[in-house]
Amino acid sequence: MSLLSHYSVDELKLVYRVLHAALPENPELMDSLLLEELQSYLQAKAKSEGVDVSLHAQWAAWLGGSLLRGL
């Protein structure tokens, strides 16, 4: 069981959106193991809900939030 499962999915989505939006100003985040694990965890959750995460529009819609314009 992932340690991330202790947190609400909505909270994790928010954290992911904030981190992802910060990539242009903080390119070192691209190598962040935490961001990679968070993305993998959220993608698995989305897939379990029938979301095709390979389609950007579906992945972005599932993530929600106003920061998606930069994704």
PQR file with spaces between the fields and no chain letter, atoms N, CA, C, O and H, PARSE charges and radii, in Angstrom:
ATOM       1  N    MET     1       0.835   -1.177    0.000 -0.4000 1.5000
ATOM       2  CA   MET     1       0.000    0.000    0.000 -0.0000 2.0000
ATOM       3  C    MET     1       0.889    1.253    0.000  0.5500 1.7000
ATOM       4  O    MET     1       1.845    1.355    0.769 -0.5500 1.4000
ATOM       5  N    SER     2       0.555    2.178   -0.862 -0.4000 1.5000
ATOM       6  CA   SER     2       1.311    3.421   -0.987 -0.0000 2.0000
ATOM       7  C    SER     2       1.056    4.321    0.216  0.5500 1.7000
ATOM       8  O    SER     2      -0.055    4.364    0.744 -0.5500 1.4000
ATOM       9  H    SER     2      -0.222    2.095   -1.487  0.4000 1.0000
ATOM      10  N    LEU     3       2.074    5.028    0.637 -0.4000 1.5000
ATOM      11  CA   LEU     3       1.891    6.012    1.701 -0.0000 2.0000
ATOM      12  C    LEU     3       0.933    7.109    1.260  0.5500 1.7000
ATOM      13  O    LEU     3       0.291    7.751    2.091 -0.5500 1.4000
ATOM      14  H    LEU     3       2.976    4.993    0.208  0.4000 1.0000
ATOM      15  N    LEU     4       0.838    7.325   -0.050 -0.4000 1.5000
ATOM      16  CA   LEU     4      -0.055    8.354   -0.559 -0.0000 2.0000
ATOM      17  C    LEU     4      -1.523    8.019   -0.309  0.5500 1.7000
ATOM      18  O    LEU     4      -2.371    8.910   -0.317 -0.5500 1.4000
ATOM      19  H    LEU     4       1.359    6.804   -0.725  0.4000 1.0000
ATOM      20  N    SER     5      -1.824    6.754   -0.088 -0.4000 1.5000
ATOM      21  CA   SER     5      -3.210    6.348    0.126 -0.0000 2.0000
ATOM      22  C    SER     5      -3.777    6.882    1.443  0.5500 1.7000
ATOM      23  O    SER     5      -4.981    6.800    1.682 -0.5500 1.4000
ATOM      24  H    SER     5      -1.134    6.030   -0.082  0.4000 1.0000
ATOM      25  N    HIS     6      -2.916    7.423    2.288 -0.4000 1.5000
ATOM      26  CA   HIS     6      -3.364    7.988    3.558 -0.0000 2.0000
ATOM      27  C    HIS     6      -3.985    9.374    3.386  0.5500 1.7000
ATOM      28  O    HIS     6      -4.578    9.916    4.319 -0.5500 1.4000
ATOM      29  H    HIS     6      -1.938    7.489    2.094  0.4000 1.0000
ATOM      30  N    TYR     7      -3.846    9.939    2.193 -0.4000 1.5000
ATOM      31  CA   TYR     7      -4.339   11.286    1.925 -0.0000 2.0000
ATOM      32  C    TYR     7      -5.537   11.224    0.987  0.5500 1.7000
ATOM      33  O    TYR     7      -5.697   10.268    0.229 -0.5500 1.4000
ATOM      34  H    TYR     7      -3.365    9.499    1.435  0.4000 1.0000
ATOM      35  N    SER     8      -6.372   12.248    1.045 -0.4000 1.5000
ATOM      36  CA   SER     8      -7.527   12.282    0.145 -0.0000 2.0000
ATOM      37  C    SER     8      -7.040   12.514   -1.288  0.5500 1.7000
ATOM      38  O    SER     8      -6.049   13.205   -1.522 -0.5500 1.4000
ATOM      39  H    SER     8      -6.243   13.025    1.660  0.4000 1.0000
ATOM      40  N    VAL     9      -7.750   11.928   -2.219 -0.4000 1.5000
ATOM      41  CA   VAL     9      -7.393   12.081   -3.629 -0.0000 2.0000
ATOM      42  C    VAL     9      -7.511   13.551   -4.036  0.5500 1.7000
ATOM      43  O    VAL     9      -6.687   14.044   -4.806 -0.5500 1.4000
ATOM      44  H    VAL     9      -8.555   11.367   -2.029  0.4000 1.0000
ATOM      45  N    ASP    10      -8.504   14.241   -3.539 -0.4000 1.5000
ATOM      46  CA   ASP    10      -8.656   15.658   -3.879 -0.0000 2.0000
ATOM      47  C    ASP    10      -7.458   16.476   -3.409  0.5500 1.7000
ATOM      48  O    ASP    10      -6.993   17.369   -4.117 -0.5500 1.4000
ATOM      49  H    ASP    10      -9.174   13.841   -2.913  0.4000 1.0000
ATOM      50  N    GLU    11      -6.966   16.171   -2.225 -0.4000 1.5000
ATOM      51  CA   GLU    11      -5.786   16.877   -1.711 -0.0000 2.0000
ATOM      52  C    GLU    11      -4.562   16.564   -2.570  0.5500 1.7000
ATOM      53  O    GLU    11      -3.778   17.460   -2.882 -0.5500 1.4000
ATOM      54  H    GLU    11      -7.343   15.445   -1.650  0.4000 1.0000
ATOM      55  N    LEU    12      -4.398   15.317   -2.945 -0.4000 1.5000
ATOM      56  CA   LEU    12      -3.271   14.925   -3.777 -0.0000 2.0000
ATOM      57  C    LEU    12      -3.354   15.559   -5.165  0.5500 1.7000
ATOM      58  O    LEU    12      -2.332   15.944   -5.733 -0.5500 1.4000
ATOM      59  H    LEU    12      -5.035   14.589   -2.691  0.4000 1.0000
ATOM      60  N    LYS    13      -4.554   15.669   -5.709 -0.4000 1.5000
ATOM      61  CA   LYS    13      -4.728   16.340   -7.005 -0.0000 2.0000
ATOM      62  C    LYS    13      -4.272   17.795   -6.907  0.5500 1.7000
ATOM      63  O    LYS    13      -3.590   18.300   -7.800 -0.5500 1.4000
ATOM      64  H    LYS    13      -5.385   15.356   -5.249  0.4000 1.0000
ATOM      65  N    LEU    14      -4.650   18.460   -5.826 -0.4000 1.5000
ATOM      66  CA   LEU    14      -4.247   19.853   -5.631 -0.0000 2.0000
ATOM      67  C    LEU    14      -2.729   19.974   -5.552  0.5500 1.7000
ATOM      68  O    LEU    14      -2.139   20.835   -6.204 -0.5500 1.4000
ATOM      69  H    LEU    14      -5.203   18.049   -5.102  0.4000 1.0000
ATOM      70  N    VAL    15      -2.106   19.126   -4.769 -0.4000 1.5000
ATOM      71  CA   VAL    15      -0.648   19.158   -4.632 -0.0000 2.0000
ATOM      72  C    VAL    15       0.009   18.909   -5.997  0.5500 1.7000
ATOM      73  O    VAL    15       0.971   19.587   -6.358 -0.5500 1.4000
ATOM      74  H    VAL    15      -2.585   18.426   -4.240  0.4000 1.0000
ATOM      75  N    TYR    16      -0.511   17.941   -6.747 -0.4000 1.5000
ATOM      76  CA   TYR    16       0.044   17.645   -8.075 -0.0000 2.0000
ATOM      77  C    TYR    16      -0.096   18.858   -8.997  0.5500 1.7000
ATOM      78  O    TYR    16       0.855   19.224   -9.688 -0.5500 1.4000
ATOM      79  H    TYR    16      -1.292   17.390   -6.454  0.4000 1.0000
ATOM      80  N    ARG    17      -1.277   19.484   -9.012 -0.4000 1.5000
ATOM      81  CA   ARG    17      -1.492   20.647   -9.882 -0.0000 2.0000
ATOM      82  C    ARG    17      -0.533   21.781   -9.531  0.5500 1.7000
ATOM      83  O    ARG    17       0.018   22.432  -10.418 -0.5500 1.4000
ATOM      84  H    ARG    17      -2.050   19.187   -8.450  0.4000 1.0000
ATOM      85  N    VAL    18      -0.338   22.013   -8.241 -0.4000 1.5000
ATOM      86  CA   VAL    18       0.565   23.084   -7.808 -0.0000 2.0000
ATOM      87  C    VAL    18       1.999   22.773   -8.217  0.5500 1.7000
ATOM      88  O    VAL    18       2.695   23.639   -8.747 -0.5500 1.4000
ATOM      89  H    VAL    18      -0.786   21.485   -7.520  0.4000 1.0000
ATOM      90  N    LEU    19       2.441   21.548   -7.976 -0.4000 1.5000
ATOM      91  CA   LEU    19       3.803   21.171   -8.355 -0.0000 2.0000
ATOM      92  C    LEU    19       3.995   21.230   -9.866  0.5500 1.7000
ATOM      93  O    LEU    19       5.013   21.722  -10.351 -0.5500 1.4000
ATOM      94  H    LEU    19       1.875   20.845   -7.545  0.4000 1.0000
ATOM      95  N    HIS    20       3.010   20.725  -10.604 -0.4000 1.5000
ATOM      96  CA   HIS    20       3.119   20.720  -12.061 -0.0000 2.0000
ATOM      97  C    HIS    20       3.162   22.144  -12.613  0.5500 1.7000
ATOM      98  O    HIS    20       3.911   22.429  -13.548 -0.5500 1.4000
ATOM      99  H    HIS    20       2.183   20.325  -10.210  0.4000 1.0000
ATOM     100  N    ALA    21       2.368   23.024  -12.040 -0.4000 1.5000
ATOM     101  CA   ALA    21       2.364   24.420  -12.481 -0.0000 2.0000
ATOM     102  C    ALA    21       3.690   25.106  -12.185  0.5500 1.7000
ATOM     103  O    ALA    21       4.045   26.078  -12.852 -0.5500 1.4000
ATOM     104  H    ALA    21       1.760   22.792  -11.281  0.4000 1.0000
ATOM     105  N    ALA    22       4.424   24.613  -11.195 -0.4000 1.5000
ATOM     106  CA   ALA    22       5.700   25.204  -10.807 -0.0000 2.0000
ATOM     107  C    ALA    22       6.866   24.715  -11.660  0.5500 1.7000
ATOM     108  O    ALA    22       7.982   25.212  -11.508 -0.5500 1.4000
ATOM     109  H    ALA    22       4.135   23.823  -10.654  0.4000 1.0000
ATOM     110  N    LEU    23       6.638   23.759  -12.547 -0.4000 1.5000
ATOM     111  CA   LEU    23       7.724   23.198  -13.359 -0.0000 2.0000
ATOM     112  C    LEU    23       8.488   24.243  -14.171  0.5500 1.7000
ATOM     113  O    LEU    23       9.717   24.194  -14.196 -0.5500 1.4000
ATOM     114  H    LEU    23       5.732   23.355  -12.670  0.4000 1.0000
ATOM     115  N    PRO    24       7.821   25.182  -14.833 -0.5600 1.5000
ATOM     116  CA   PRO    24       8.589   26.151  -15.632  0.2800 2.0000
ATOM     117  C    PRO    24       9.604   26.952  -14.818  0.5500 1.7000
ATOM     118  O    PRO    24      10.699   27.244  -15.299 -0.5500 1.4000
ATOM     119  N    GLU    25       9.241   27.303  -13.597 -0.4000 1.5000
ATOM     120  CA   GLU    25      10.145   28.090  -12.746 -0.0000 2.0000
ATOM     121  C    GLU    25      11.101   27.213  -11.944  0.5500 1.7000
ATOM     122  O    GLU    25      12.098   27.698  -11.408 -0.5500 1.4000
ATOM     123  H    GLU    25       8.351   27.066  -13.206  0.4000 1.0000
ATOM     124  N    ASN    26      10.791   25.912  -11.866 -0.4000 1.5000
ATOM     125  CA   ASN    26      11.585   24.974  -11.064 -0.0000 2.0000
ATOM     126  C    ASN    26      11.817   23.686  -11.850  0.5500 1.7000
ATOM     127  O    ASN    26      11.284   22.638  -11.487 -0.5500 1.4000
ATOM     128  H    ASN    26       9.981   25.518  -12.301  0.4000 1.0000
ATOM     129  N    PRO    27      12.604   23.752  -12.918 -0.5600 1.5000
ATOM     130  CA   PRO    27      12.772   22.576  -13.778  0.2800 2.0000
ATOM     131  C    PRO    27      13.367   21.362  -13.058  0.5500 1.7000
ATOM     132  O    PRO    27      13.231   20.234  -13.532 -0.5500 1.4000
ATOM     133  N    GLU    28      14.022   21.585  -11.924 -0.4000 1.5000
ATOM     134  CA   GLU    28      14.581   20.456  -11.168 -0.0000 2.0000
ATOM     135  C    GLU    28      13.486   19.533  -10.653  0.5500 1.7000
ATOM     136  O    GLU    28      13.760   18.386  -10.301 -0.5500 1.4000
ATOM     137  H    GLU    28      14.133   22.501  -11.539  0.4000 1.0000
ATOM     138  N    LEU    29      12.241   20.023  -10.603 -0.4000 1.5000
ATOM     139  CA   LEU    29      11.125   19.173  -10.197 -0.0000 2.0000
ATOM     140  C    LEU    29      10.898   18.023  -11.180  0.5500 1.7000
ATOM     141  O    LEU    29      10.317   16.999  -10.823 -0.5500 1.4000
ATOM     142  H    LEU    29      12.019   20.955  -10.888  0.4000 1.0000
ATOM     143  N    MET    30      11.359   18.199  -12.414 -0.4000 1.5000
ATOM     144  CA   MET    30      11.203   17.138  -13.415 -0.0000 2.0000
ATOM     145  C    MET    30      11.881   15.845  -12.952  0.5500 1.7000
ATOM     146  O    MET    30      11.462   14.752  -13.333 -0.5500 1.4000
ATOM     147  H    MET    30      11.832   19.032  -12.704  0.4000 1.0000
ATOM     148  N    ASP    31      12.911   15.969  -12.143 -0.4000 1.5000
ATOM     149  CA   ASP    31      13.650   14.809  -11.637 -0.0000 2.0000
ATOM     150  C    ASP    31      13.193   14.392  -10.243  0.5500 1.7000
ATOM     151  O    ASP    31      13.831   13.552   -9.608 -0.5500 1.4000
ATOM     152  H    ASP    31      13.252   16.857  -11.833  0.4000 1.0000
ATOM     153  N    SER    32      12.112   14.962   -9.770 -0.4000 1.5000
ATOM     154  CA   SER    32      11.634   14.683   -8.421 -0.0000 2.0000
ATOM     155  C    SER    32      10.947   13.314   -8.351  0.5500 1.7000
ATOM     156  O    SER    32       9.975   13.058   -9.062 -0.5500 1.4000
ATOM     157  H    SER    32      11.594   15.644  -10.286  0.4000 1.0000
ATOM     158  N    LEU    33      11.457   12.460   -7.499 -0.4000 1.5000
ATOM     159  CA   LEU    33      10.854   11.148   -7.289 -0.0000 2.0000
ATOM     160  C    LEU    33       9.453   11.303   -6.680  0.5500 1.7000
ATOM     161  O    LEU    33       8.547   10.537   -7.007 -0.5500 1.4000
ATOM     162  H    LEU    33      12.246   12.668   -6.921  0.4000 1.0000
ATOM     163  N    LEU    34       9.280   12.279   -5.810 -0.4000 1.5000
ATOM     164  CA   LEU    34       7.972   12.522   -5.205 -0.0000 2.0000
ATOM     165  C    LEU    34       6.937   12.864   -6.273  0.5500 1.7000
ATOM     166  O    LEU    34       5.834   12.319   -6.260 -0.5500 1.4000
ATOM     167  H    LEU    34      10.016   12.902   -5.544  0.4000 1.0000
ATOM     168  N    LEU    35       7.278   13.756   -7.192 -0.4000 1.5000
ATOM     169  CA   LEU    35       6.342   14.133   -8.249 -0.0000 2.0000
ATOM     170  C    LEU    35       6.033   12.936   -9.149  0.5500 1.7000
ATOM     171  O    LEU    35       4.891   12.744   -9.564 -0.5500 1.4000
ATOM     172  H    LEU    35       8.175   14.199   -7.203  0.4000 1.0000
ATOM     173  N    GLU    36       7.042   12.146   -9.441 -0.4000 1.5000
ATOM     174  CA   GLU    36       6.848   10.948  -10.262 -0.0000 2.0000
ATOM     175  C    GLU    36       5.918    9.946   -9.572  0.5500 1.7000
ATOM     176  O    GLU    36       5.012    9.402  -10.203 -0.5500 1.4000
ATOM     177  H    GLU    36       7.970   12.302   -9.103  0.4000 1.0000
ATOM     178  N    GLU    37       6.140    9.706   -8.292 -0.4000 1.5000
ATOM     179  CA   GLU    37       5.292    8.769   -7.546 -0.0000 2.0000
ATOM     180  C    GLU    37       3.870    9.300   -7.400  0.5500 1.7000
ATOM     181  O    GLU    37       2.905    8.540   -7.481 -0.5500 1.4000
ATOM     182  H    GLU    37       6.876   10.148   -7.780  0.4000 1.0000
ATOM     183  N    LEU    38       3.749   10.596   -7.188 -0.4000 1.5000
ATOM     184  CA   LEU    38       2.431   11.203   -7.070 -0.0000 2.0000
ATOM     185  C    LEU    38       1.665   11.074   -8.386  0.5500 1.7000
ATOM     186  O    LEU    38       0.482   10.732   -8.386 -0.5500 1.4000
ATOM     187  H    LEU    38       4.533   11.213   -7.123  0.4000 1.0000
ATOM     188  N    GLN    39       2.330   11.343   -9.495 -0.4000 1.5000
ATOM     189  CA   GLN    39       1.683   11.218  -10.795 -0.0000 2.0000
ATOM     190  C    GLN    39       1.264    9.774  -11.059  0.5500 1.7000
ATOM     191  O    GLN    39       0.149    9.532  -11.520 -0.5500 1.4000
ATOM     192  H    GLN    39       3.291   11.620   -9.495  0.4000 1.0000
ATOM     193  N    SER    40       2.129    8.827  -10.779 -0.4000 1.5000
ATOM     194  CA   SER    40       1.803    7.413  -10.993 -0.0000 2.0000
ATOM     195  C    SER    40       0.615    6.985  -10.140  0.5500 1.7000
ATOM     196  O    SER    40      -0.276    6.277  -10.609 -0.5500 1.4000
ATOM     197  H    SER    40       3.035    9.023  -10.405  0.4000 1.0000
ATOM     198  N    TYR    41       0.612    7.415   -8.898 -0.4000 1.5000
ATOM     199  CA   TYR    41      -0.487    7.073   -7.987 -0.0000 2.0000
ATOM     200  C    TYR    41      -1.801    7.648   -8.501  0.5500 1.7000
ATOM     201  O    TYR    41      -2.814    6.951   -8.556 -0.5500 1.4000
ATOM     202  H    TYR    41       1.336    7.990   -8.517  0.4000 1.0000
ATOM     203  N    LEU    42      -1.776    8.924   -8.877 -0.4000 1.5000
ATOM     204  CA   LEU    42      -2.999    9.564   -9.362 -0.0000 2.0000
ATOM     205  C    LEU    42      -3.458    8.967  -10.686  0.5500 1.7000
ATOM     206  O    LEU    42      -4.659    8.823  -10.915 -0.5500 1.4000
ATOM     207  H    LEU    42      -0.953    9.490   -8.832  0.4000 1.0000
ATOM     208  N    GLN    43      -2.528    8.623  -11.548 -0.4000 1.5000
ATOM     209  CA   GLN    43      -2.917    8.001  -12.816 -0.0000 2.0000
ATOM     210  C    GLN    43      -3.562    6.642  -12.580  0.5500 1.7000
ATOM     211  O    GLN    43      -4.518    6.288  -13.270 -0.5500 1.4000
ATOM     212  H    GLN    43      -1.552    8.739  -11.362  0.4000 1.0000
ATOM     213  N    ALA    44      -3.062    5.885  -11.630 -0.4000 1.5000
ATOM     214  CA   ALA    44      -3.679    4.594  -11.305 -0.0000 2.0000
ATOM     215  C    ALA    44      -5.093    4.812  -10.766  0.5500 1.7000
ATOM     216  O    ALA    44      -6.009    4.067  -11.116 -0.5500 1.4000
ATOM     217  H    ALA    44      -2.285    6.172  -11.070  0.4000 1.0000
ATOM     218  N    LYS    45      -5.276    5.818   -9.924 -0.4000 1.5000
ATOM     219  CA   LYS    45      -6.613    6.137   -9.411 -0.0000 2.0000
ATOM     220  C    LYS    45      -7.542    6.527  -10.556  0.5500 1.7000
ATOM     221  O    LYS    45      -8.682    6.066  -10.625 -0.5500 1.4000
ATOM     222  H    LYS    45      -4.533    6.423   -9.640  0.4000 1.0000
ATOM     223  N    ALA    46      -7.053    7.368  -11.443 -0.4000 1.5000
ATOM     224  CA   ALA    46      -7.867    7.812  -12.577 -0.0000 2.0000
ATOM     225  C    ALA    46      -8.243    6.631  -13.468  0.5500 1.7000
ATOM     226  O    ALA    46      -9.392    6.519  -13.897 -0.5500 1.4000
ATOM     227  H    ALA    46      -6.128    7.742  -11.388  0.4000 1.0000
ATOM     228  N    LYS    47      -7.289    5.756  -13.749 -0.4000 1.5000
ATOM     229  CA   LYS    47      -7.566    4.578  -14.579 -0.0000 2.0000
ATOM     230  C    LYS    47      -8.627    3.703  -13.931  0.5500 1.7000
ATOM     231  O    LYS    47      -9.473    3.139  -14.625 -0.5500 1.4000
ATOM     232  H    LYS    47      -6.356    5.847  -13.401  0.4000 1.0000
ATOM     233  N    SER    48      -8.593    3.583  -12.613 -0.4000 1.5000
ATOM     234  CA   SER    48      -9.580    2.752  -11.914 -0.0000 2.0000
ATOM     235  C    SER    48     -10.985    3.344  -12.019  0.5500 1.7000
ATOM     236  O    SER    48     -11.978    2.651  -11.802 -0.5500 1.4000
ATOM     237  H    SER    48      -7.906    4.041  -12.049  0.4000 1.0000
ATOM     238  N    GLU    49     -11.055    4.625  -12.352 -0.4000 1.5000
ATOM     239  CA   GLU    49     -12.336    5.302  -12.543 -0.0000 2.0000
ATOM     240  C    GLU    49     -12.703    5.406  -14.023  0.5500 1.7000
ATOM     241  O    GLU    49     -13.652    6.100  -14.387 -0.5500 1.4000
ATOM     242  H    GLU    49     -10.248    5.189  -12.528  0.4000 1.0000
ATOM     243  N    GLY    50     -11.946    4.712  -14.870 -0.4000 1.5000
ATOM     244  CA   GLY    50     -12.263    4.672  -16.293 -0.0000 2.0000
ATOM     245  C    GLY    50     -11.677    5.792  -17.130  0.5500 1.7000
ATOM     246  O    GLY    50     -12.076    5.979  -18.280 -0.5500 1.4000
ATOM     247  H    GLY    50     -11.175    4.148  -14.575  0.4000 1.0000
ATOM     248  N    VAL    51     -10.746    6.532  -16.577 -0.4000 1.5000
ATOM     249  CA   VAL    51     -10.121    7.638  -17.301 -0.0000 2.0000
ATOM     250  C    VAL    51      -8.962    7.100  -18.131  0.5500 1.7000
ATOM     251  O    VAL    51      -8.131    6.340  -17.633 -0.5500 1.4000
ATOM     252  H    VAL    51     -10.423    6.380  -15.643  0.4000 1.0000
ATOM     253  N    ASP    52      -8.912    7.497  -19.398 -0.4000 1.5000
ATOM     254  CA   ASP    52      -7.773    7.151  -20.265 -0.0000 2.0000
ATOM     255  C    ASP    52      -6.736    8.248  -20.078  0.5500 1.7000
ATOM     256  O    ASP    52      -6.828    9.306  -20.700 -0.5500 1.4000
ATOM     257  H    ASP    52      -9.586    8.114  -19.803  0.4000 1.0000
ATOM     258  N    VAL    53      -5.749    7.999  -19.225 -0.4000 1.5000
ATOM     259  CA   VAL    53      -4.768    9.031  -18.885 -0.0000 2.0000
ATOM     260  C    VAL    53      -3.830    9.353  -20.036  0.5500 1.7000
ATOM     261  O    VAL    53      -3.087   10.332  -19.973 -0.5500 1.4000
ATOM     262  H    VAL    53      -5.674    7.139  -18.720  0.4000 1.0000
ATOM     263  N    SER    54      -3.856    8.532  -21.099 -0.4000 1.5000
ATOM     264  CA   SER    54      -3.034    8.852  -22.261 -0.0000 2.0000
ATOM     265  C    SER    54      -3.674    9.959  -23.095  0.5500 1.7000
ATOM     266  O    SER    54      -3.035   10.523  -23.982 -0.5500 1.4000
ATOM     267  H    SER    54      -4.460    7.736  -21.150  0.4000 1.0000
ATOM     268  N    LEU    55      -4.941   10.266  -22.807 -0.4000 1.5000
ATOM     269  CA   LEU    55      -5.624   11.373  -23.480 -0.0000 2.0000
ATOM     270  C    LEU    55      -5.585   12.585  -22.555  0.5500 1.7000
ATOM     271  O    LEU    55      -6.221   12.599  -21.501 -0.5500 1.4000
ATOM     272  H    LEU    55      -5.461    9.808  -22.086  0.4000 1.0000
ATOM     273  N    HIS    56      -4.838   13.587  -22.962 -0.4000 1.5000
ATOM     274  CA   HIS    56      -4.604   14.749  -22.105 -0.0000 2.0000
ATOM     275  C    HIS    56      -5.907   15.364  -21.593  0.5500 1.7000
ATOM     276  O    HIS    56      -6.002   15.730  -20.421 -0.5500 1.4000
ATOM     277  H    HIS    56      -4.321   13.576  -23.818  0.4000 1.0000
ATOM     278  N    ALA    57      -6.896   15.478  -22.455 -0.4000 1.5000
ATOM     279  CA   ALA    57      -8.154   16.106  -22.047 -0.0000 2.0000
ATOM     280  C    ALA    57      -8.826   15.338  -20.912  0.5500 1.7000
ATOM     281  O    ALA    57      -9.363   15.946  -19.986 -0.5500 1.4000
ATOM     282  H    ALA    57      -6.819   15.181  -23.407  0.4000 1.0000
ATOM     283  N    GLN    58      -8.800   14.008  -20.978 -0.4000 1.5000
ATOM     284  CA   GLN    58      -9.421   13.204  -19.910 -0.0000 2.0000
ATOM     285  C    GLN    58      -8.619   13.316  -18.617  0.5500 1.7000
ATOM     286  O    GLN    58      -9.191   13.480  -17.540 -0.5500 1.4000
ATOM     287  H    GLN    58      -8.364   13.514  -21.731  0.4000 1.0000
ATOM     288  N    TRP    59      -7.310   13.228  -18.724 -0.4000 1.5000
ATOM     289  CA   TRP    59      -6.441   13.334  -17.551 -0.0000 2.0000
ATOM     290  C    TRP    59      -6.614   14.712  -16.904  0.5500 1.7000
ATOM     291  O    TRP    59      -6.758   14.809  -15.686 -0.5500 1.4000
ATOM     292  H    TRP    59      -6.846   13.094  -19.600  0.4000 1.0000
ATOM     293  N    ALA    60      -6.600   15.765  -17.705 -0.4000 1.5000
ATOM     294  CA   ALA    60      -6.742   17.124  -17.187 -0.0000 2.0000
ATOM     295  C    ALA    60      -8.117   17.322  -16.550  0.5500 1.7000
ATOM     296  O    ALA    60      -8.223   17.930  -15.485 -0.5500 1.4000
ATOM     297  H    ALA    60      -6.483   15.686  -18.695  0.4000 1.0000
ATOM     298  N    ALA    61      -9.153   16.819  -17.184 -0.4000 1.5000
ATOM     299  CA   ALA    61     -10.504   16.954  -16.620 -0.0000 2.0000
ATOM     300  C    ALA    61     -10.604   16.232  -15.286  0.5500 1.7000
ATOM     301  O    ALA    61     -11.221   16.739  -14.349 -0.5500 1.4000
ATOM     302  H    ALA    61      -9.067   16.325  -18.049  0.4000 1.0000
ATOM     303  N    TRP    62     -10.007   15.063  -15.194 -0.4000 1.5000
ATOM     304  CA   TRP    62     -10.046   14.305  -13.939 -0.0000 2.0000
ATOM     305  C    TRP    62      -9.292   15.044  -12.833  0.5500 1.7000
ATOM     306  O    TRP    62      -9.732   15.063  -11.683 -0.5500 1.4000
ATOM     307  H    TRP    62      -9.506   14.651  -15.955  0.4000 1.0000
ATOM     308  N    LEU    63      -8.157   15.652  -13.181 -0.4000 1.5000
ATOM     309  CA   LEU    63      -7.381   16.402  -12.190 -0.0000 2.0000
ATOM     310  C    LEU    63      -8.146   17.623  -11.698  0.5500 1.7000
ATOM     311  O    LEU    63      -8.068   17.980  -10.523 -0.5500 1.4000
ATOM     312  H    LEU    63      -7.799   15.637  -14.114  0.4000 1.0000
ATOM     313  N    GLY    64      -8.889   18.268  -12.608 -0.4000 1.5000
ATOM     314  CA   GLY    64      -9.674   19.435  -12.233 -0.0000 2.0000
ATOM     315  C    GLY    64      -8.809   20.608  -11.826  0.5500 1.7000
ATOM     316  O    GLY    64      -7.582   20.549  -11.906 -0.5500 1.4000
ATOM     317  H    GLY    64      -8.952   17.978  -13.563  0.4000 1.0000
ATOM     318  N    GLY    65      -9.454   21.670  -11.390 -0.4000 1.5000
ATOM     319  CA   GLY    65      -8.733   22.828  -10.882 -0.0000 2.0000
ATOM     320  C    GLY    65      -8.367   23.835  -11.948  0.5500 1.7000
ATOM     321  O    GLY    65      -8.362   23.532  -13.142 -0.5500 1.4000
ATOM     322  H    GLY    65     -10.451   21.718  -11.325  0.4000 1.0000
ATOM     323  N    SER    66      -8.063   25.029  -11.500 -0.4000 1.5000
ATOM     324  CA   SER    66      -7.787   26.126  -12.414 -0.0000 2.0000
ATOM     325  C    SER    66      -6.377   26.127  -12.962  0.5500 1.7000
ATOM     326  O    SER    66      -6.100   26.866  -13.906 -0.5500 1.4000
ATOM     327  H    SER    66      -8.067   25.275  -10.530  0.4000 1.0000
ATOM     328  N    LEU    67      -5.466   25.326  -12.410 -0.4000 1.5000
ATOM     329  CA   LEU    67      -4.079   25.328  -12.871 -0.0000 2.0000
ATOM     330  C    LEU    67      -3.886   24.477  -14.117  0.5500 1.7000
ATOM     331  O    LEU    67      -2.765   24.375  -14.616 -0.5500 1.4000
ATOM     332  H    LEU    67      -5.691   24.726  -11.643  0.4000 1.0000
ATOM     333  N    LEU    68      -4.929   23.872  -14.628 -0.4000 1.5000
ATOM     334  CA   LEU    68      -4.784   22.967  -15.752 -0.0000 2.0000
ATOM     335  C    LEU    68      -4.394   23.657  -17.049  0.5500 1.7000
ATOM     336  O    LEU    68      -3.917   22.996  -17.972 -0.5500 1.4000
ATOM     337  H    LEU    68      -5.840   23.954  -14.223  0.4000 1.0000
ATOM     338  N    ARG    69      -4.580   24.942  -17.142 -0.4000 1.5000
ATOM     339  CA   ARG    69      -4.222   25.629  -18.384 -0.0000 2.0000
ATOM     340  C    ARG    69      -2.757   25.425  -18.724  0.5500 1.7000
ATOM     341  O    ARG    69      -2.385   25.432  -19.898 -0.5500 1.4000
ATOM     342  H    ARG    69      -4.967   25.478  -16.392  0.4000 1.0000
ATOM     343  N    GLY    70      -1.926   25.245  -17.714 -0.4000 1.5000
ATOM     344  CA   GLY    70      -0.501   25.059  -17.951 -0.0000 2.0000
ATOM     345  C    GLY    70      -0.087   23.629  -18.187  0.5500 1.7000
ATOM     346  O    GLY    70       1.073   23.374  -18.509 -0.5500 1.4000
ATOM     347  H    GLY    70      -2.228   25.239  -16.761  0.4000 1.0000
ATOM     348  N    LEU    71      -1.013   22.669  -18.037 -0.4000 1.5000
ATOM     349  CA   LEU    71      -0.651   21.260  -18.211 -0.0000 2.0000
ATOM     350  C    LEU    71      -0.562   20.878  -19.652  0.5500 1.7000
ATOM     351  O    LEU    71      -0.266   19.725  -19.968 -0.5500 1.4000
ATOM     352  H    LEU    71      -1.956   22.875  -17.776  0.4000 1.0000
